Amino acid sequence: AKADIIQKIVGVIERWIQPGVTTKKIYTRAFSLLRQDKTTSSLRYRLKQAILELGPTGYPFEILIGKLFQQTGFGAEVGVVVEGKCITHEMDVIATKSSIQHLAECKYHKDQGKQVSIQVPLYVRSRVDDIISKRQKMREYQDFSFTGWVITNTRFSSDSIQYSKCSGLKLLGWNYPPGEGLKEKIEKYKLYPITLLRNLTNKEKQHLLKEDIVICTQLFAHPQALSVLDLSKAKHDKLMKELNDICG
């Protein structure tokens, strides 16, 4: 938000805050004040909660991650069944550019207090290695370099981070790596989820998610997708203005 708005809200919070108040109550009050500013700042402030509302399945999150790889020039496939040397695997996202391929496992949580424990990167490392062992012997993957990923909307345990650094596995979490986490990447590429939108009900958002419309830019580029919601002209116009503010 703008500096004067930040200072105003911080001042209100400082005068209101009491010992023992929860961070959730602080967030709720700050968000309420920020919404009064009538800008998209309050939407970005709500980004973490909007990601948590992508559930109940993890599939919309996988689509979002696919879009993230596409923003960096990769072609992305979501929910791909592939052969390994020993067994068959389903990878959440496979992103390919030239002779580079990323194999990503997504761990989506509806509870922001959850963290990815060491068992997950250990498991993913073995799966990725099995796929790589198979693909390195296939003609179409000659000279390819492969990288395994674990991507989450929450946090990683300290031993998960330590293991990834040692094993060559890449991690992407809400605030990890520092300064280059999922939050920063979503904001950098404007991959805001439709669950941020004020002018759609939860039911309308869930309907769009079932149609694999996950981020605002998809809806902004293809507003005809809204026809199935039977919105009034006034609501449609408000929604398009909101999308323009976010995506424009």
C-alpha positions, -999 to +999 in steps of 0.1 A: +000+000+000+010+037-002+032+049+026+006+072+041-020+044+042+006+021+059+014+046+086-023+053+092-031+016+097+000+009+118-010+039+140-045+025+145-032-010+153-007+004+178-033+023+197-057-007+197-034-036+204-034-053+238-011-079+254-021-114+243-040-105+212-036-131+185-019-124+151-051-135+135-071-107+152-043-082+142-045-094+106-083-092+106-083-056+119-056-045+095-073-061+066-106-044+075-088-010+076-070-017+044-102-025+025-115+010+033-087+023+010-106+010-021-075-002-039-061-036-048-037-034-018-062-052+004-065-080-022-027-086-022-027-085+016-053-113+015-032-134-009-022-161+015-058-167+026-069-168-010-044-196-018-058-215+012-092-212-003-082-230-035-091-263-020-104-288-011-084-307-037-048-296-046-055-296-083-061-258-087-028-252-069-011-275-094-026-255-122-013-223-106+022-238-104+020-248-140+012-212-149+042-201-129+066-223-149+049-210-181+057-174-171+094-183-172+092-197-207+085-234-200+058-256-214+039-271-185+018-303-181-003-309-150-011-344-136+012-364-159+016-402-156+051-412-166+072-444-166+101-448-143+128-474-144+110-495-117+074-482-115+049-458-130+046-424-113+022-394-115+040-361-114+019-330-104+038-307-129+063-314-156+078-283-171+100-284-202+121-258-221+147-269-247+167-296-230+157-287-194+130-305-176+115-299-141+096-326-123+076-311-095+055-325-067+030-301-051+020-302-015-010-281-009-023-274+026-056-258+037-040-250+071-012-224+070+003-240+102+012-271+083+048-277+072+064-302+048+083-328+068+115-346+057+095-377+045+082-357+015+115-347-001+130-381+007+100-397-012+101-372-041+139-376-045+135-413-050+105-409-074+124-383-095+155-405-096+134-434-109+120-413-137+154-398-146+169-433-147+143-442-173+144-410-194+182-408-196+181-440-217+153-427-240+164-412-273+140-381-270+157-372-237+193-374-247+213-345-233+184-334-211+191-320-176+165-329-150+156-312-117+132-324-090+110-299-071+088-299-040+064-269-040+041-260-012+019-231-002+031-233+034+066-240+050+093-266+050+109-282+081+145-274+087+157-309+079+137-308+046+157-277+037+190-293+048+183-324+028+173-305-003+205-285-003+225-318-001+205-338-026+200-312-053+162-311-048+147-277-054+122-263-028+096-236-033+075-225-003+054-195+007+085-177+020+112-200+007+138-193-007+140-160+012+130-132-011+121-156-039+093-176-024+059-184-038+044-152-025+070-130-043+067-150-076+029-147-076+031-110-071+059-107-097+039-124-124+005-113-112-007-149-108-034-139-084-060-166-078-097-160-085-104-166-048-091-131-042-121-115-060-146-096-040-173-096-066-178-134-068-195-157-043-177-187-030-200-209-050-192-190-082-155-193-075-158-230-069-177-234-102-149-216-121-122-237-103-139-268-115-135-255-150-098-251-144-100-213-143-077-206-114-060-172-118-075-138-125-056-133-158-074-164-172-107-148-165-097-114-177-085-128-210-116-150-214-145-132-199-169-154-218-163-180-191-185-160-169-216-167-190-223-199-171-226-179-139-256-158-152-243-126-136-264-094-137-249-066-159-241-045-128-222-074-111-205-083-143-193-047-148-180-045-112-162-078-116-146-067-149-134-035-133-119-055-104-102-078-128-088-048-147-074-033-115-057-066-107-045-077-141-042-044-160 
